[in-house]
Amino acid sequence: MSRLWLSTLVLAMVSTGVFAQDGRYATSAPNDENAHYGWADVLRADPVQGVTRTEVPRQECYDQPVVRQEGGNTTAGTVLGAVVGGVLGNTIGKGDGRKAATVLGAVAGGAVGNRATQGGTYESTQTQCRTVSSVSEQRQIIGYDVEYRYHGDVYVSRLSYDPGDRLRVRVSVTPAN
């Protein structure tokens, strides 16, 4: 039973030491007696550039010629033309010829009325629009490759910022296995 307890204790101590060394838990450094902070001299900080692409939609409009055909009310025109033609034919003819003139006037008037109300074609312009995209590429700094010296040793790290002339470093000392 004591072996199990000892193994659990060792496992707990090892896992706590791992978290204390992880950079995400730098706030727990005061509890870590083997870590301290110092200052390193920055030898160089080279900007690392990346390309960002942005798609920008825009509207493109233009006028396009359009031919339109306008239709009229051909039924009303035919009926009206037939009535007018029949009345005119009736006034011209006499006797039996009057009936023939009325029928002939109605037919001719209906044809003229139909043709007059058919409408016509005309040309105009209509504005057409479409969405087009243009791609914009921009170079921007995404980080810095920093070379720095701490106690005579030179190190290189990629940082998200330019540290300037000095860089604060966290030093952690642990025994090697």
CYANA upper distance limits for C-alpha pairs under 8 A (distance plus 0.5 A):
  1 MET  CA      5 TRP  CA      6.99
  2 SER  CA      6 LEU  CA      6.58
  3 ARG  CA      7 SER  CA      6.61
  4 LEU  CA      8 THR  CA      6.70
  5 TRP  CA      9 LEU  CA      6.73
  6 LEU  CA     10 VAL  CA      6.70
  7 SER  CA     11 LEU  CA      6.60
  8 THR  CA     12 ALA  CA      6.61
  9 LEU  CA     13 MET  CA      6.75
 10 VAL  CA     14 VAL  CA      6.65
 11 LEU  CA     15 SER  CA      6.64
 12 ALA  CA     16 THR  CA      6.68
 13 MET  CA     17 GLY  CA      6.78
 14 VAL  CA     18 VAL  CA      6.88
 15 SER  CA     19 PHE  CA      6.98
 16 THR  CA     20 ALA  CA      6.79
 17 GLY  CA     21 GLN  CA      6.85
 18 VAL  CA     22 ASP  CA      6.83
 19 PHE  CA     25 TYR  CA      7.10
 20 ALA  CA     25 TYR  CA      6.70
 20 ALA  CA     26 ALA  CA      7.71
 20 ALA  CA     28 SER  CA      6.72
 20 ALA  CA     29 ALA  CA      6.98
 20 ALA  CA     32 ASP  CA      6.98
 21 GLN  CA     25 TYR  CA      7.95
 21 GLN  CA     26 ALA  CA      8.27
 21 GLN  CA    172 SER  CA      7.66
 22 ASP  CA     26 ALA  CA      7.67
 25 TYR  CA     29 ALA  CA      7.98
 28 SER  CA     32 ASP  CA      7.49
 29 ALA  CA     33 GLU  CA      8.27
 29 ALA  CA     35 ALA  CA      6.97
 29 ALA  CA     36 HIS  CA      8.12
 30 PRO  CA     35 ALA  CA      8.39
 34 ASN  CA    172 SER  CA      6.16
 34 ASN  CA    173 VAL  CA      5.89
 34 ASN  CA    174 THR  CA      7.39
 35 ALA  CA    170 ARG  CA      7.41
 35 ALA  CA    171 VAL  CA      5.90
 35 ALA  CA    172 SER  CA      4.59
 35 ALA  CA    173 VAL  CA      6.80
 36 HIS  CA    170 ARG  CA      6.36
 36 HIS  CA    171 VAL  CA      5.80
 36 HIS  CA    172 SER  CA      7.04
 37 TYR  CA    168 ARG  CA      7.42
 37 TYR  CA    169 VAL  CA      6.14
 37 TYR  CA    170 ARG  CA      5.01
 37 TYR  CA    171 VAL  CA      6.27
 38 GLY  CA    168 ARG  CA      6.32
 38 GLY  CA    169 VAL  CA      5.85
 38 GLY  CA    170 ARG  CA      6.94
 38 GLY  CA    171 VAL  CA      7.64
 39 TRP  CA    150 TYR  CA      7.72
 39 TRP  CA    166 ARG  CA      6.93
 39 TRP  CA    167 LEU  CA      6.12
 39 TRP  CA    168 ARG  CA      5.16
 39 TRP  CA    169 VAL  CA      6.36
 40 ALA  CA    148 TYR  CA      6.65
 40 ALA  CA    149 ARG  CA      5.95
 40 ALA  CA    150 TYR  CA      5.20
 40 ALA  CA    151 HIS  CA      8.27
 40 ALA  CA    166 ARG  CA      6.16
 40 ALA  CA    167 LEU  CA      5.66
 40 ALA  CA    168 ARG  CA      6.85
 40 ALA  CA    169 VAL  CA      7.22
 41 ASP  CA    148 TYR  CA      5.99
 41 ASP  CA    149 ARG  CA      5.79
 41 ASP  CA    150 TYR  CA      7.21
 41 ASP  CA    165 ASP  CA      6.73
 41 ASP  CA    166 ARG  CA      5.33
 41 ASP  CA    167 LEU  CA      6.94
 42 VAL  CA    146 VAL  CA      7.62
 42 VAL  CA    147 GLU  CA      6.59
 42 VAL  CA    148 TYR  CA      4.73
 42 VAL  CA    149 ARG  CA      6.98
 42 VAL  CA    163 PRO  CA      8.23
 42 VAL  CA    164 GLY  CA      7.62
 42 VAL  CA    165 ASP  CA      5.64
 42 VAL  CA    166 ARG  CA      5.82
 42 VAL  CA    167 LEU  CA      6.96
 43 LEU  CA    146 VAL  CA      8.12
 43 LEU  CA    147 GLU  CA      5.94
 43 LEU  CA    148 TYR  CA      5.59
 43 LEU  CA    149 ARG  CA      7.45
 43 LEU  CA    165 ASP  CA      8.22
 44 ARG  CA    146 VAL  CA      6.31
 44 ARG  CA    147 GLU  CA      5.82
 44 ARG  CA    148 TYR  CA      7.55
 45 ALA  CA    144 TYR  CA      6.37
 45 ALA  CA    145 ASP  CA      6.09
 45 ALA  CA    146 VAL  CA      4.84
 45 ALA  CA    147 GLU  CA      6.91
 45 ALA  CA    162 ASP  CA      7.16
 45 ALA  CA    163 PRO  CA      8.23
 45 ALA  CA    164 GLY  CA      8.47
 46 ASP  CA    144 TYR  CA      5.82
 46 ASP  CA    145 ASP  CA      5.61
 46 ASP  CA    146 VAL  CA      6.91
 47 PRO  CA    141 ILE  CA      6.69
 47 PRO  CA    142 ILE  CA      8.18
 47 PRO  CA    143 GLY  CA      6.54
 47 PRO  CA    144 TYR  CA      4.95
 47 PRO  CA    145 ASP  CA      6.94
 48 VAL  CA    141 ILE  CA      6.12
 48 VAL  CA    142 ILE  CA      6.32
 48 VAL  CA    143 GLY  CA      5.68
 48 VAL  CA    144 TYR  CA      5.84
 48 VAL  CA    145 ASP  CA      7.26
 49 GLN  CA    139 ARG  CA      6.85
 49 GLN  CA    140 GLN  CA      5.88
 49 GLN  CA    141 ILE  CA      4.84
 49 GLN  CA    142 ILE  CA      6.08
 49 GLN  CA    143 GLY  CA      7.74
 50 GLY  CA    139 ARG  CA      6.13
 50 GLY  CA    140 GLN  CA      6.10
 50 GLY  CA    141 ILE  CA      6.73
 50 GLY  CA    142 ILE  CA      6.53
 51 VAL  CA    137 GLU  CA      6.97
 51 VAL  CA    138 GLN  CA      6.07
 51 VAL  CA    139 ARG  CA      5.03
 51 VAL  CA    140 GLN  CA      6.88
 52 THR  CA    137 GLU  CA      6.19
 52 THR  CA    138 GLN  CA      5.87
 52 THR  CA    139 ARG  CA      6.86
 52 THR  CA    140 GLN  CA      7.89
 53 ARG  CA    135 VAL  CA      7.08
 53 ARG  CA    136 SER  CA      6.13
 53 ARG  CA    137 GLU  CA      5.02
 53 ARG  CA    138 GLN  CA      7.02
 54 THR  CA    135 VAL  CA      6.15
 54 THR  CA    136 SER  CA      5.61
 54 THR  CA    137 GLU  CA      6.90
 55 GLU  CA    133 SER  CA      6.78
 55 GLU  CA    134 SER  CA      6.28
 55 GLU  CA    135 VAL  CA      5.00
 55 GLU  CA    136 SER  CA      6.77
 56 VAL  CA    133 SER  CA      5.96
 56 VAL  CA    134 SER  CA      5.86
 56 VAL  CA    135 VAL  CA      6.69
 56 VAL  CA    136 SER  CA      7.82
 57 PRO  CA    131 THR  CA      7.00
 57 PRO  CA    132 VAL  CA      6.20
 57 PRO  CA    133 SER  CA      4.72
 57 PRO  CA    134 SER  CA      6.91
 58 ARG  CA    131 THR  CA      6.13
 58 ARG  CA    132 VAL  CA      6.08
 58 ARG  CA    133 SER  CA      6.62
 58 ARG  CA    134 SER  CA      8.32
 59 GLN  CA    129 CYS  CA      7.01
 59 GLN  CA    130 ARG  CA      6.20
 59 GLN  CA    131 THR  CA      5.06
 59 GLN  CA    132 VAL  CA      6.73
 60 GLU  CA    129 CYS  CA      6.09
 60 GLU  CA    130 ARG  CA      6.00
 60 GLU  CA    131 THR  CA      6.69
 60 GLU  CA    132 VAL  CA      7.33
 61 CYS  CA    127 THR  CA      7.20
 61 CYS  CA    128 GLN  CA      6.10
 61 CYS  CA    129 CYS  CA      4.64
 61 CYS  CA    130 ARG  CA      7.01
 62 TYR  CA    127 THR  CA      6.16
 62 TYR  CA    128 GLN  CA      6.07
 62 TYR  CA    129 CYS  CA      7.02
 63 ASP  CA    125 THR  CA      6.50
 63 ASP  CA    126 GLN  CA      6.04
 63 ASP  CA    127 THR  CA      4.90
 63 ASP  CA    128 GLN  CA      6.65
 64 GLN  CA    125 THR  CA      5.87
 64 GLN  CA    126 GLN  CA      5.85
 64 GLN  CA    127 THR  CA      6.67
 64 GLN  CA    128 GLN  CA      7.31
 65 PRO  CA    123 GLU  CA      7.45
 65 PRO  CA    124 SER  CA      6.30
 65 PRO  CA    125 THR  CA      4.83
 65 PRO  CA    126 GLN  CA      6.87
 66 VAL  CA    123 GLU  CA      6.23
 66 VAL  CA    124 SER  CA      5.85
 66 VAL  CA    125 THR  CA      5.93
 66 VAL  CA    126 GLN  CA      7.03
 67 VAL  CA    121 THR  CA      7.36
 67 VAL  CA    122 TYR  CA      6.33
 67 VAL  CA    123 GLU  CA      4.94
 67 VAL  CA    124 SER  CA      6.91
 68 ARG  CA    121 THR  CA      5.96
 68 ARG  CA    122 TYR  CA      5.92
 68 ARG  CA    123 GLU  CA      6.58
 68 ARG  CA    124 SER  CA      8.05
 69 GLN  CA    119 GLY  CA      7.84
 69 GLN  CA    120 GLY  CA      6.16
 69 GLN  CA    121 THR  CA      4.64
 69 GLN  CA    122 TYR  CA      6.95
 70 GLU  CA    118 GLN  CA      8.47
 70 GLU  CA    119 GLY  CA      5.76
 70 GLU  CA    120 GLY  CA      5.96
 70 GLU  CA    121 THR  CA      6.58
 71 GLY  CA    117 THR  CA      8.26
 71 GLY  CA    118 GLN  CA      6.06
 71 GLY  CA    119 GLY  CA      5.21
 71 GLY  CA    120 GLY  CA      7.38
 72 GLY  CA    117 THR  CA      5.59
 72 GLY  CA    118 GLN  CA      5.45
 72 GLY  CA    119 GLY  CA      5.49
 73 ASN  CA     77 GLY  CA      6.93
 73 ASN  CA    117 THR  CA      6.53
 73 ASN  CA    118 GLN  CA      7.48
 74 THR  CA     78 THR  CA      6.50
 74 THR  CA    113 GLY  CA      8.13
 74 THR  CA    114 ASN  CA      5.60
 74 THR  CA    115 ARG  CA      8.12
 74 THR  CA    117 THR  CA      5.87
 74 THR  CA    118 GLN  CA      6.30
 75 THR  CA     79 VAL  CA      6.75
 75 THR  CA    114 ASN  CA      7.56
 76 ALA  CA     80 LEU  CA      6.51
 77 GLY  CA     81 GLY  CA      6.39
 77 GLY  CA    110 GLY  CA      7.76
 77 GLY  CA    113 GLY  CA      5.00
 77 GLY  CA    114 ASN  CA      5.55
 77 GLY  CA    115 ARG  CA      8.48
 77 GLY  CA    116 ALA  CA      7.65
 77 GLY  CA    117 THR  CA      6.17
 78 THR  CA     82 ALA  CA      6.55
 78 THR  CA    109 GLY  CA      7.97
 78 THR  CA    110 GLY  CA      4.80
 78 THR  CA    111 ALA  CA      6.91
 78 THR  CA    112 VAL  CA      7.97
 78 THR  CA    113 GLY  CA      5.25
 78 THR  CA    114 ASN  CA      4.98
 79 VAL  CA     83 VAL  CA      6.71
 79 VAL  CA    110 GLY  CA      6.60
 79 VAL  CA    113 GLY  CA      8.01
 80 LEU  CA     84 VAL  CA      6.71
 80 LEU  CA    109 GLY  CA      8.37
 80 LEU  CA    110 GLY  CA      7.53
 80 LEU  CA    113 GLY  CA      7.11
 81 GLY  CA     85 GLY  CA      6.37
 81 GLY  CA    106 ALA  CA      7.58
 81 GLY  CA    108 ALA  CA      8.32
 81 GLY  CA    109 GLY  CA      4.69
 81 GLY  CA    110 GLY  CA      4.81
 81 GLY  CA    111 ALA  CA      7.65
 81 GLY  CA    112 VAL  CA      6.86
 81 GLY  CA    113 GLY  CA      4.85
 81 GLY  CA    114 ASN  CA      7.86
 82 ALA  CA     86 GLY  CA      6.36
 82 ALA  CA    105 GLY  CA      7.58
 82 ALA  CA    106 ALA  CA      4.48
 82 ALA  CA    107 VAL  CA      6.45
 82 ALA  CA    108 ALA  CA      7.57
 82 ALA  CA    109 GLY  CA      5.03
 82 ALA  CA    110 GLY  CA      4.48
 82 ALA  CA    111 ALA  CA      8.19
 82 ALA  CA    113 GLY  CA      7.90
 83 VAL  CA     87 VAL  CA      6.65
 83 VAL  CA    106 ALA  CA      6.54
 83 VAL  CA    109 GLY  CA      7.77
 83 VAL  CA    110 GLY  CA      8.17
 84 VAL  CA     88 LEU  CA      6.71
 84 VAL  CA    105 GLY  CA      8.36
 84 VAL  CA    106 ALA  CA      7.56
 84 VAL  CA    109 GLY  CA      6.87
 85 GLY  CA     89 GLY  CA      6.53
 85 GLY  CA    102 THR  CA      7.78
 85 GLY  CA    104 LEU  CA      8.34
 85 GLY  CA    105 GLY  CA      4.64
 85 GLY  CA    106 ALA  CA      4.88
 85 GLY  CA    107 VAL  CA      7.70
 85 GLY  CA    108 ALA  CA      6.95
 85 GLY  CA    109 GLY  CA      4.72
 85 GLY  CA    110 GLY  CA      7.65
 86 GLY  CA     90 ASN  CA      6.49
 86 GLY  CA    101 ALA  CA      8.10
 86 GLY  CA    102 THR  CA      4.99
 86 GLY  CA    103 VAL  CA      6.70
 86 GLY  CA    104 LEU  CA      7.87
 86 GLY  CA    105 GLY  CA      5.19
 86 GLY  CA    106 ALA  CA      4.56
 86 GLY  CA    107 VAL  CA      8.31
 86 GLY  CA    109 GLY  CA      7.80
 87 VAL  CA     91 THR  CA      6.89
 87 VAL  CA    102 THR  CA      7.16
 87 VAL  CA    105 GLY  CA      8.00
 87 VAL  CA    106 ALA  CA      8.23
 88 LEU  CA     92 ILE  CA      6.94
 88 LEU  CA    102 THR  CA      7.72
 88 LEU  CA    105 GLY  CA      7.02
 89 GLY  CA     93 GLY  CA      6.83
 89 GLY  CA     98 ARG  CA      7.53
 89 GLY  CA    101 ALA  CA      5.03
 89 GLY  CA    102 THR  CA      4.66
 89 GLY  CA    103 VAL  CA      7.82
 89 GLY  CA    104 LEU  CA      7.44
 89 GLY  CA    105 GLY  CA      5.20
 89 GLY  CA    106 ALA  CA      7.87
 90 ASN  CA     98 ARG  CA      5.97
 90 ASN  CA     99 LYS  CA      7.46
 90 ASN  CA    101 ALA  CA      6.56
 90 ASN  CA    102 THR  CA      5.10
 90 ASN  CA    105 GLY  CA      8.36
 91 THR  CA     98 ARG  CA      8.12
 92 ILE  CA     98 ARG  CA      7.50
 92 ILE  CA    101 ALA  CA      7.53
 93 GLY  CA     97 GLY  CA      5.72
 93 GLY  CA     98 ARG  CA      4.28
 93 GLY  CA     99 LYS  CA      7.89
 93 GLY  CA    100 ALA  CA      8.27
 93 GLY  CA    101 ALA  CA      6.11
 93 GLY  CA    102 THR  CA      8.06
 94 LYS  CA     98 ARG  CA      5.18
 95 GLY  CA     99 LYS  CA      8.09
 96 ASP  CA    100 ALA  CA      7.53
 97 GLY  CA    101 ALA  CA      6.47
 98 ARG  CA    102 THR  CA      6.48
 99 LYS  CA    103 VAL  CA      6.73
100 ALA  CA    104 LEU  CA      6.47
101 ALA  CA    105 GLY  CA      6.30
102 THR  CA    106 ALA  CA      6.56
103 VAL  CA    107 VAL  CA      6.72
104 LEU  CA    108 ALA  CA      6.63
105 GLY  CA    109 GLY  CA      6.24
106 ALA  CA    110 GLY  CA      6.40
107 VAL  CA    111 ALA  CA      6.80
108 ALA  CA    112 VAL  CA      6.74
109 GLY  CA    113 GLY  CA      6.47
110 GLY  CA    114 ASN  CA      6.54
111 ALA  CA    115 ARG  CA      6.79
112 VAL  CA    116 ALA  CA      6.62
113 GLY  CA    117 THR  CA      6.85
114 ASN  CA    118 GLN  CA      6.89
142 ILE  CA    160 SER  CA      7.31
143 GLY  CA    158 ARG  CA      7.17
143 GLY  CA    159 LEU  CA      6.15
143 GLY  CA    160 SER  CA      4.85
143 GLY  CA    161 TYR  CA      6.57
143 GLY  CA    162 ASP  CA      8.33
144 TYR  CA    158 ARG  CA      5.97
144 TYR  CA    159 LEU  CA      5.73
144 TYR  CA    160 SER  CA      6.65
144 TYR  CA    161 TYR  CA      6.83
144 TYR  CA    162 ASP  CA      6.74
145 ASP  CA    156 VAL  CA      7.41
145 ASP  CA    157 SER  CA      6.36
145 ASP  CA    158 ARG  CA      4.95
145 ASP  CA    159 LEU  CA      6.98
146 VAL  CA    156 VAL  CA      6.01
146 VAL  CA    157 SER  CA      5.84
146 VAL  CA    158 ARG  CA      6.46
146 VAL  CA    159 LEU  CA      7.46
147 GLU  CA    154 VAL  CA      7.39
147 GLU  CA    155 TYR  CA      6.19
147 GLU  CA    156 VAL  CA      4.91
147 GLU  CA    157 SER  CA      7.18
148 TYR  CA    154 VAL  CA      6.12
148 TYR  CA    155 TYR  CA      5.92
148 TYR  CA    156 VAL  CA      6.88
148 TYR  CA    167 LEU  CA      8.23
149 ARG  CA    153 ASP  CA      5.92
149 ARG  CA    154 VAL  CA      4.89
149 ARG  CA    155 TYR  CA      6.75
150 TYR  CA    154 VAL  CA      7.01
150 TYR  CA    155 TYR  CA      8.26
163 PRO  CA    167 LEU  CA      6.35
